[in-house]
Structures are given as structure tokens and as C-alpha cells.
Amino acid sequence: MNPLMKAWALIRNTWRTLTSMGTALVLLFLLALGAIPGALLPQRSLNAGKVDEYLAQHPTIGPWLDKVQAFDVFSSFWFTSIYVLLFVSLVGCLTPRLAEHMRSLRAVPVAAPRNLARLPKHHEAEITGEAAALAATMTDRLKGWRRTTRTETNDDAEITEISAEKGYLREFGNIVFHFSLLGLLVAVAAGKLFGYEGNVIVIADGGPGFCSASPAAFDSFRAGNTVDGTSLYPICLKVNDFDAQYLPSGQAVSFAANIEYQDGADLNTDTWRPYRLEVNHPLRIGGDRVYLQGHGYAPTFTVTFPDGQQRTTTVQWRPDDPLTLLSSGVIRVDPPGGTYPDPDERRKHQIAVQGLLAPTEQLDGTLLSSSFPALNDPAVAIDIYRGDAGLDTGRPQSLFTLDPRLIGQGRLTKQARVNLKAGEQTRLNDGTTVRFDGAVPFINLQVSHDPAQVWVLVFAMSMMAGLLVSLVVRRRRVWVRLTPGPAGTVSVELGGLARTDNSGWGDEFERLTVKLLGEE
């Protein structure tokens, strides 16, 4: 065999192996197996900070996992390879099956075997009548079956045979199931390519609101491979109030936010539309879905500088205890320009507040905790710092913790540690006062855009329908041979064969025999 023929044989055999149903099942199993690390390990696309934390905690295995893209599973080269191979395998093995099924639909039922007695189900009877009339009657009684009648002459006797088959929908349902799986893979891939998802925290009760003008407006933004952020659907949204219901144990029963939003022409006319946003009841608008994912509290602090000028700041703090919503965070305040004209002096008098917020105060001595997640009796336990809070460096900082380097270098020094209730304040040694004004709720919103979401639902439903049909419908065949006998009698021989599931076929064949012989 010449090299060209060897190469062609290799390509042909590889293609046959790839497009076999066994290979497709193996690839489907590998796809499910490959998704497990994506569920167990933090993913950069969802939370890069968690990935960095995992790498710091696991210095040995972490870098190896990073090399095999275990923290970017769904965009990794190996997961994409399995996905593409599965797609090709399904196309290659389903297309011939569809063509074969179409040919079988056009074909007439096969002729009866020579020896019907060898079939799993068999029955013989002698009845009075003419073979042609009995054949016509039995054919009518096989309504719902695909049937054909054949006549042949044997030893001067005219033998009539009826071939009938039922259950073609089984293979059709099987094909629908697998093509729907293929469509589901395509729809999911299209959603990843053309969709995006962004998360943003919006403060309620008069907060500044949010507009989805660009990815920069979100706290985190995950874009599909074809999304550059220039064609986001414009939405503006503000939160009027937030309601939460809790059990006595502190477990949340329900929570919802009364919001107002603008889109389309509303942005030009400054028209706001009300909507009650609830969990699992998103706002659907312009192909986007706005979900209410979580909530917490944002404390408000007013800093009064020695010259009497004030700065009021409201910033969300991170809930550390999901049951009591005890939260932690930081507020950084830059003095007004006129208070310290010299930039260096102003930088030395920046104020930073770091501590805990308890929605419902509970004290163990001076140790603050929260007894309930509702905002019944808010209080804070804070450390107040003065100095360079890093507001002028341009370096990104955590929203919830101070930069320890600034404290370690002495550029930011602690001035006080105090517990405050709403309305209480404390005075620093230079006359600056820090007042805790209270707290307001904030909500975490997720804006999702998936143009293939409807198709995912359609293909998922058609998968279930195809699977149900393939499990319920049974493929079976029946043959009837009519041979004229003496004195106006006809010898009737029946045979039955279940091509797939044999369960229940015996009872069905007996009922069919009674019906065909007119013994009902």
C-alpha cells in the first residue's frame, strides 16, 4: 500500500472512530468530568481574588493547577478541545442516523419470515371465510400500523401475507434527543460568545443609582469573547427602598427592593418606571435580566474638620456573618481643599475609618456583635486613622480593608478606637470629629445578557421530549399469513417480534391476536 493510501486509511478510520456513538458518549463523560474542577476550584472569571487567595494558601499544588488552567476551566484549551470534539462527533454520527431513519420511513414493512413459528410470539388458527376478505378485514383492524399486503402462489394455492410495523417514533425521539443535545451545546457556546454578565452594588434610600453605560460602571464584569463593551443596552436604575423579612433565628424569609428604572426613550424624557425587584423575579428589559442577588448595609459617617468643614460618606461594608449581617469595611475621607491649602499637609490629615457594623447591637463588655440581621439598633466598633490613606497614589485599594503597608510605614497612624451608636460622635486630639450617622441598605444586582437563553430552554425541553418518546415507544413487527384450507376455511398464522423493549409485548400480542381473529 502506497503512503497516500495509508494516509487516507488513517484519516478514514480516525473519522469513523470519532463519529461513533461510543466516542460521543466518552466525550460527553469527559466534558462532565472536566467541569468538576470548575465547580470545586475558584475561577478567575468569577472571583480573581479567591484564586489569588487559593494560590497563597496552597503554594505547592496551586501553581501546578494554574499551569493546567484549573482556575480557567471553561475557557481552557483542553475543555474547549473536548467541547469541539464532542460537537464534531455528534454531527458525524447523527447525520447518517437521520438519513437512515428517513430511508426507513419511506420503506415498506419487510416480508414475513419463511418460518413464523420460530419467532418469539406465534399463534395459529383455522377460521371460516375467504382469504382475500379476511386479509382486507385484518388490514383495517391494523389501523395505526404501517402495513402492506403481499400475495404469492404456492402449490396452486394463493397465499396472502400482511406485514405491519409500529414504533417508528422511538428512533425519531432518539434522534431528536441527540440533535437537541447538539443544539444545546451550540446555544451554550453562543451565549458565552455573545453574552455578558456584570455585578454592581447599589445603595438604597437615596443612593446615587447605577447606569449600565459601559463595563466601568460595574463592580465586576465578565464579557463574552465577542463583547467589547461598546454596545451594552443602556439602563439606569435607582433603589428607593429595600424590604426584608426574617425568622426569629435571623434566617431570611424573603427580601425585595422597590426600584425605578429608565431605558430607551425614557433616558431622553427622564421618565422613571417603578418595579418591585424580588429574588427569582428579575427585571427583563432590552434583552437584559436584572437579578437581585444579595444585600447588606452601608454606614454613613460625617467627618468635621477643625475649621468646621464637613465631609459625609456612605460606603457599603461587606457582610461577614450571613446570619446576623455583622459587616466590616473602610471609609476614607479626604479633607476639603480649603482646610489644608498645602497638598502635602492635606495628605497628612486624611481620615480613614475601619471597623465593624452591627445592624442590631449586642455588646459583650466592649466587644461588639450583632444579634439580628435587621437594622434595629445599628452600632459600629471602629478604629480611626489619620495620615496618608492612599487616596492620591493612584494605586487600587481594597474597598473593605486598609493597606497594611501604609500603617507599617507609619504614614497612617491610629488616633482612636471607639464604639458608636447612630448619632454619636468622637473627637480627635486636633479637634476633628467623626460621627456615625446610621446605615442604609444596599443591594447586589446582577445584569445578565444571554441572547441564546431561549434556545437553551427550547433545546432542553426538546431533549426531554425526545428522551420520553424514545423510552415510552416500542418498535414491534407483526406478520399474518393466510392460506386457503378445505371447505371454505382459512389457515391463519401470526408471528410477532419486538425490535427493542420486549416488556409487555406478550400481552400486547395476545390482545392483537384476539382483535385480528375477531374473537372479541
C-alpha positions in Angstrom: 0.0 0.0 0.0 1.4 3.4 -1.0 1.8 6.2 1.5 -1.2 8.1 0.1 -3.5 5.1 0.6 -2.1 4.6 4.1 -2.8 8.3 5.0 -6.3 8.0 3.6 -7.0 4.8 5.5 -5.7 6.5 8.7 -8.0 9.5 8.2 -11.0 7.3 7.3 -10.5 5.1 10.4 -10.0 8.1 12.6 -13.1 9.7 11.3 -15.1 6.6 11.8 -13.9 6.2 15.4 -14.6 9.9 16.2 -18.1 9.8 14.8 -19.2 6.6 16.6 -21.8 6.9 19.3 -19.4 5.3 21.8 -16.9 8.0 21.2 -19.6 10.7 21.6 -20.6 9.1 25.0 -17.0 9.0 26.1 -16.5 12.7 25.2 -19.7 13.6 27.0 -18.5 11.9 30.1 -15.1 13.7 29.8 -16.9 17.0 29.4 -18.9 16.4 32.6 -15.7 15.2 34.3 -13.8 18.3 33.2 -16.4 20.6 34.6 -15.9 19.3 38.1 -12.7 21.4 38.8 -14.7 24.4 37.6 -17.3 23.7 40.4 -14.8 22.9 43.1 -12.0 25.4 42.5 -12.4 29.2 42.3 -12.4 30.6 38.8 -10.7 33.8 37.7 -13.7 34.9 35.6 -15.9 34.8 38.7 -13.5 35.9 41.5 -9.9 36.6 40.8 -9.3 37.4 44.5 -10.4 33.9 45.5 -7.9 32.5 43.1 -5.0 34.6 44.5 -6.1 33.5 48.0 -6.1 29.8 47.0 -2.6 30.2 45.4 -1.3 31.8 48.6 -2.7 29.0 50.8 -1.5 26.2 48.5 2.0 27.2 47.3 2.8 23.6 46.2 -0.2 22.4 44.2 -1.6 25.8 43.3 1.0 26.7 40.6 0.6 23.3 39.0 -3.2 23.7 38.9 -2.7 27.2 37.4 -0.5 25.7 34.7 -3.2 23.3 33.6 -5.7 26.1 33.6 -7.7 24.7 36.5 -8.7 28.2 37.5 -9.9 29.0 34.0 -11.6 25.7 33.3 -14.4 26.8 30.9 -12.0 28.8 28.7 -9.1 26.3 28.9 -7.6 24.7 25.8 -8.4 21.2 27.0 -12.1 21.9 27.9 -12.6 23.7 24.6 -11.0 20.8 22.7 -13.4 18.3 24.4 -16.3 20.6 23.6 -15.3 20.9 19.9 -14.6 17.2 19.5 -18.0 16.3 21.1 -19.7 18.7 18.7 -17.9 17.1 15.7 -18.6 13.6 16.9 -22.3 14.3 17.4 -22.7 15.8 13.9 -20.8 13.0 12.3 -22.7 10.2 14.0 -26.2 11.8 13.9 -26.3 12.8 10.3 -26.0 9.2 8.9 -28.6 8.1 11.5 -31.0 10.7 10.4 -30.5 9.8 6.7 -31.0 6.1 7.6 -34.2 6.9 9.5 -35.6 8.9 6.6 -35.0 5.9 4.3 -36.7 3.6 6.8 -39.8 5.9 6.9 -40.1 5.5 3.1 -39.5 1.8 3.0 -42.4 -0.7 3.2 -42.5 -3.2 6.1 -40.3 -6.3 5.4 -41.8 -9.5 4.1 -42.7 -12.3 6.6 -40.1 -14.8 7.5 -40.4 -18.2 6.0 -41.0 -19.9 9.3 -43.2 -17.8 11.6 -43.1 -20.5 14.3 -39.5 -19.5 15.1 -40.5 -16.0 16.2 -40.8 -15.2 19.9 -44.5 -14.7 19.6 -46.5 -17.1 17.4 -50.2 -18.2 17.0 -52.1 -20.4 14.6 -55.9 -20.7 14.0 -58.4 -22.0 11.5 -61.3 -19.7 10.7 -64.1 -19.7 8.1 -64.1 -17.3 5.2 -62.2 -16.3 2.1 -58.5 -15.3 2.3 -58.9 -12.0 0.4 -61.8 -10.8 2.5 -60.1 -11.8 5.7 -56.9 -10.0 4.6 -58.9 -6.8 3.9 -60.6 -7.0 7.3 -57.4 -7.7 9.2 -55.7 -4.8 7.4 -58.4 -2.5 8.5 -58.0 -3.7 12.1 -54.3 -2.8 12.0 -55.2 0.9 12.0 -52.2 2.9 13.3 -49.7 0.4 12.0 -47.7 0.8 8.8 -48.8 -2.2 6.8 -48.6 -3.8 3.4 -50.2 -6.9 1.8 -48.4 -9.3 -0.5 -49.8 -12.2 -2.5 -47.9 -15.2 -3.8 -48.9 -18.6 -5.4 -47.6 -21.8 -3.8 -48.7 -25.2 -4.9 -51.7 -23.8 -6.8 -52.7 -22.1 -3.5 -52.8 -18.3 -3.3 -51.1 -17.3 0.0 -51.7 -13.8 1.3 -49.3 -12.1 3.7 -49.7 -9.0 5.8 -46.7 -7.2 7.1 -47.2 -4.5 9.7 -44.8 -2.4 11.8 -45.2 0.2 14.5 -43.0 2.3 16.7 -41.0 4.4 14.2 -41.3 7.3 16.7 -38.8 5.6 19.0 -35.9 6.2 16.7 -37.2 9.6 15.8 -37.3 10.5 19.6 -33.7 9.2 19.9 -32.6 11.4 17.1 -34.4 14.4 18.4 -32.8 13.9 21.8 -29.3 13.8 20.3 -29.8 16.7 17.9 -31.2 18.7 20.8 -28.1 17.9 22.8 -26.1 19.2 19.9 -28.3 22.3 19.7 -27.9 22.8 23.4 -24.1 22.8 23.1 -24.3 25.3 20.3 -26.6 27.6 22.3 -24.4 27.5 25.4 -21.4 28.3 23.3 -23.2 31.2 21.6 -24.3 32.5 25.0 -20.7 32.5 26.1 -19.6 34.2 22.9 -22.2 37.0 22.7 -23.3 37.3 26.3 -22.1 39.3 29.3 -22.7 39.5 33.0 -22.0 42.3 35.4 -22.4 42.8 39.1 -22.9 46.1 40.9 -23.8 47.3 44.4 -26.4 50.0 44.6 -27.2 51.8 47.8 -30.9 52.2 48.6 -32.8 55.1 50.2 -31.5 58.0 48.1 -28.3 56.4 46.8 -26.7 57.6 43.6 -28.1 54.7 41.5 -26.5 53.0 38.6 -26.3 53.3 34.7 -25.0 50.5 32.5 -23.3 52.7 30.1 -20.0 50.8 30.0 -18.3 47.9 31.8 -16.6 50.5 34.0 -20.0 51.2 35.7 -20.0 47.6 37.1 -18.0 46.4 40.2 -17.2 43.3 38.2 -17.8 42.5 34.5 -17.5 39.2 32.6 -17.8 39.7 28.8 -18.1 37.1 26.1 -15.3 36.7 23.6 -17.1 38.9 21.0 -18.3 41.6 23.5 -16.1 44.7 23.6 -18.4 46.7 26.0 -19.4 49.4 23.5 -22.9 48.1 22.7 -24.3 47.4 26.2 -28.0 48.0 26.5 -28.4 51.4 28.3 -30.3 51.1 31.6 -30.4 53.5 34.6 -31.7 52.3 37.9 -32.1 53.6 41.4 -33.3 51.9 44.6 -36.0 53.6 46.6 -36.2 51.2 49.5 -35.4 47.6 50.5 -37.6 45.2 52.5 -36.5 42.0 54.2 -38.4 39.5 56.3 -36.6 37.4 58.8 -37.4 34.4 61.1 -36.7 34.9 64.8 -33.5 32.9 64.2 -32.3 35.5 61.8 -32.8 33.4 58.6 -34.1 35.5 55.7 -37.6 34.5 54.5 -37.8 37.0 51.7 -36.4 40.3 50.5 -37.3 42.7 47.8 -36.4 46.1 46.5 -38.7 48.9 45.1 -36.7 50.3 42.2 -37.2 52.8 39.4 -35.5 52.3 36.0 -35.1 54.1 32.7 -34.3 52.6 29.3 -34.7 53.6 25.6 -36.7 56.8 25.1 -37.1 57.1 28.9 -33.5 58.3 29.0 -34.3 61.3 26.8 -37.5 62.2 28.6 -36.2 61.5 32.1 -39.1 59.2 32.8 -38.8 56.6 35.6 -40.7 53.4 35.7 -41.4 51.6 39.0 -40.7 47.9 39.6 -40.6 45.6 42.6 -37.5 43.5 42.2 -37.6 40.2 44.0 -35.4 37.1 44.3 -36.0 34.9 41.2 -38.2 37.6 39.7 -35.8 39.6 37.6 -36.4 42.8 35.7 -36.4 41.8 32.0 -35.7 44.6 29.7 -33.9 45.1 26.3 -32.6 41.5 26.3 -31.1 42.0 29.7 -32.1 40.5 33.0 -31.5 42.3 36.3 -31.4 40.0 39.3 -31.5 40.8 43.0 -28.7 38.6 44.4 -28.0 39.8 47.9 -28.0 42.7 50.3 -26.1 44.3 53.2 -25.6 47.7 54.9 -23.7 50.9 54.1 -22.8 53.0 57.1 -22.7 56.8 56.9 -20.0 58.8 58.6 -19.7 62.6 58.8 -16.2 64.0 59.4 -16.0 67.6 60.7 -12.5 69.1 60.3 -11.1 71.7 62.7 -12.2 74.6 60.5 -15.8 73.4 60.6 -15.9 72.0 57.1 -17.6 68.6 56.8 -17.4 65.5 54.6 -20.2 62.9 54.7 -19.5 59.5 53.2 -21.7 56.4 52.7 -19.9 53.2 51.6 -21.1 49.6 51.5 -19.4 47.2 54.0 -19.0 43.5 53.5 -21.3 41.2 55.4 -19.0 38.7 57.2 -21.8 36.8 59.0 -24.7 35.8 56.7 -27.0 35.1 59.6 -26.6 38.4 61.6 -25.1 40.6 58.8 -22.2 41.7 61.0 -20.2 43.7 58.5 -16.7 45.0 58.1 -15.3 47.7 55.9 -13.4 51.0 55.5 -14.3 54.6 54.8 -11.6 57.0 53.6 -12.1 60.8 53.7 -10.0 63.5 52.0 -10.1 67.0 53.7 -11.7 69.8 51.7 -9.3 71.8 49.7 -9.5 75.0 51.8 -8.8 73.2 55.1 -5.2 72.5 54.3 -4.0 74.6 51.3 -0.7 72.8 51.1 -1.2 69.4 49.3 1.4 67.7 51.5 -0.2 68.9 54.7 -3.7 67.9 53.4 -2.3 64.4 52.6 -1.2 64.0 56.2 -4.7 64.8 57.5 -6.7 62.3 55.6 -9.1 60.3 57.7 -9.6 56.5 57.5 -12.3 54.6 59.5 -12.1 50.8 59.7 -14.2 48.5 61.8 -17.4 46.5 62.3 -21.0 47.4 61.7 -23.7 45.6 63.7 -27.3 46.0 62.4 -28.7 45.2 65.9 -26.1 45.9 68.6 -25.1 43.2 71.1 -22.2 44.0 73.5 -20.1 41.6 75.5 -18.2 44.2 77.5 -16.8 46.4 74.7 -16.8 43.6 72.2 -19.4 44.4 69.5 -21.5 41.7 67.7 -24.9 41.6 66.1 -27.9 39.7 67.5 -30.2 40.1 64.4 -29.8 41.0 60.7 -32.4 43.7 60.6 -31.4 47.3 61.1 -33.0 47.7 64.5 -30.2 49.2 66.6 -27.1 49.9 64.4 -23.8 50.5 66.0 -20.1 50.4 65.0 -16.8 49.4 66.5 -14.2 51.4 64.7 -10.5 52.3 64.6 -9.9 55.9 63.4 -6.7 56.6 61.5 -5.1 59.9 60.4 -2.4 60.4 57.8 -1.9 59.3 54.2 -4.8 57.0 53.4 -3.5 56.3 49.9 -6.2 58.4 48.1 -3.6 60.3 46.0 -1.3 57.4 45.0 -3.5 56.1 42.1 -2.9 52.6 43.3 -6.0 50.4 43.5 -7.0 49.6 47.1 -9.4 47.2 48.8 -12.8 48.6 49.5 -13.0 46.7 52.8 -9.5 46.9 54.3 -6.8 49.4 54.7 -3.4 48.9 53.1 -1.2 47.4 55.9 1.8 48.9 54.2 0.6 52.4 55.0 0.2 51.5 58.6 3.5 49.6 58.8 5.4 52.6 57.3 3.9 55.0 59.8 2.2 57.0 57.1 -1.2 56.2 58.6 -1.5 56.2 62.5 -4.3 55.2 64.7 -5.9 58.0 66.6 -8.9 56.3 68.4 -10.8 53.1 69.0 -14.4 53.6 69.9 -17.9 52.1 69.8 -20.6 54.4 68.5 -24.3 54.2 68.1 -26.3 56.1 65.4 -25.9 59.8 66.1 -22.9 59.5 68.4 -19.5 61.0 67.6 -16.0 61.1 68.9 -13.4 63.9 68.9 -9.7 63.5 67.9 -6.8 65.4 69.5 -6.7 68.0 66.7 -10.4 68.8 67.0 -11.6 66.7 64.1 -14.9 64.9 65.0 -16.1 61.6 63.4 -19.9 61.0 63.7 -21.7 57.8 62.9 -25.0 58.9 61.3 -26.5 55.4 60.9 -26.7 52.9 58.0 -28.8 52.3 54.9 -29.3 49.0 53.0 -27.6 48.2 49.7 -28.4 45.5 47.2 -26.2 43.5 44.9 -27.5 43.4 41.4 -26.5 41.2 38.5 -27.1 42.3 35.0 -27.1 39.3 32.6 -27.3 39.2 28.8 -27.6 35.9 27.1 -29.1 36.0 23.6 -29.2 32.2 23.4 -31.1 31.7 26.7 -34.4 31.0 24.9 -32.7 28.5 22.6 -31.2 26.7 25.6 -34.7 26.3 27.1 -36.1 25.1 23.7 -33.4 22.5 23.2 -33.5 21.4 26.8 -37.3 20.8 26.5 -36.9 19.0 23.2 -34.3 16.8 24.7 -36.7 15.8 27.5 -39.5 15.2 24.9 -37.2 13.1 22.7 -36.0 11.1 25.6 -39.5 10.5 26.8 -40.6 9.3 23.4 -37.6 7.0 23.0 -38.3 5.4 26.4 -42.1 5.0 26.0 -42.5 4.0 22.4 -41.6 0.4 21.4 -40.7 -0.8 18.0 -42.5 -4.0 17.0 -43.4 -6.0 13.9 -46.4 -8.3 13.2 -46.9 -10.7 10.2 -50.1 -12.6 9.2 -50.0 -15.4 6.7 -53.4 -16.5 5.3 -53.5 -19.9 3.5 -56.8 -21.2 2.0 -57.9 -24.5 3.5 -60.6 -27.1 2.7 -64.3 -26.5 2.8 -64.1 -22.7 2.9 -61.7 -22.4 5.8 -58.5 -20.3 6.0 -55.4 -21.2 7.9 -54.2 -18.1 9.8 -50.6 -18.0 11.1 -49.5 -14.9 13.1 -46.0 -14.0 14.3 -44.7 -11.1 16.3 -41.3 -9.6 17.1 -40.3 -6.7 19.4 -37.3 -5.0 17.9 -36.4 -3.1 21.1 -38.0 -3.5 24.5 -39.7 -6.9 25.0 -41.5 -6.0 28.2 -45.3 -6.1 27.8 -45.0 -7.3 24.3 -46.6 -10.7 25.1 -49.8 -9.2 26.4 -50.0 -6.8 23.6 -49.5 -9.6 21.0 -52.3 -11.7 22.6 -54.7 -8.7 22.5 -53.7 -8.0 18.9 -54.3 -11.7 18.0 -57.8 -11.6 19.5 -58.6 -8.4 17.7 -57.3 -9.7 14.3 -59.1 -13.0 14.6 -62.4 -11.3 15.5 -62.6 -13.2 18.8 -63.6 -10.1 20.9 
